[in-house]
Amino acid sequence: MAADMPVKAMPAPAPVVSWTGFYIGINGGGAWGSVDPSVRDIGPDSFFAGANVPAVTTNGSQSFNMSGGLAGGQLGYLFQAGRAVLGVEASFDWSSLKGTAANGPTVYPVTPPTTFSWNLRGSSDFMATFLGRIGFDMGQWYPYLTGGAAVARLKYTASYIDTFYPSISNNSFASTQVGWVVGGGAEWRVTQNWMLRGEYLHTEFDSFGGNGLIACTPGVGNCVGAGFSTTFAFNNKFKEDLGRILLSYRF
């Protein structure tokens, strides 16, 4: 009779959970950074008394900060080998990162009480990143380090205002620059398919700039004859830090 009793089926083995798979998602967060500008008087100079030049270039070479928000999307692939988790990812974010600095008015060393001022502005419109990452499977969590390349559209404007030769000179430069990225984060597997993570990235971009003419208008104030002018060489280096939250769906 015991042989005829029904046998209870053995429970099915638990499915193996893995991080491996393609994913796509959205992200958002904040950004902050700095602009490190440099300006040199490369002449030929008929605008400044020689002793005024160091003060002018020093004030136009002061670093300033930027801040703003960002939002975008990402796609990538994760591969788990044992406890190690490797990944590659591309992302694109629109950015409102910007900052300004007003240096002056400053009294000229040689021609007081006349003054000069610099109004500086930097901004970033977008950033694309191309990253690799490596981490460690901790069940529902996956902490990781990441690094790679970034591409961003950067803009810089330097306005020079002079009261000895009454004049304003605006110099603007824009460039799509390539830089490097390092950072890290931690991803949480909300369900088998949905993943949520926080991430920090630090980026530094190649320098860019150009030359700009500063001149006064003949017949205005102390500007006589053919007028006076000189050429400045501008060079700028942008650094950006990003903190963002990323929600992804893994296929």
Secondary structure by P-SEA (a helix, b strand, c coil): cccccccccccccccccccccccccccccccccccbbbbbbccccccccccaaaaaaaaaaccccccccccccccbbbbbccccccccccccccccccccccccccccccccccbbbbbbbbbbcbbbbbbcbbbbbccccccccbbbbbbbbbbbbbbbbbccccbbbbbbbbbbccbbbbbccccccccccbbbbcbbbbbbbbbbcbbbbbbbcccccccccccccbbbbbbbbbbbbbbbbbbbbcc
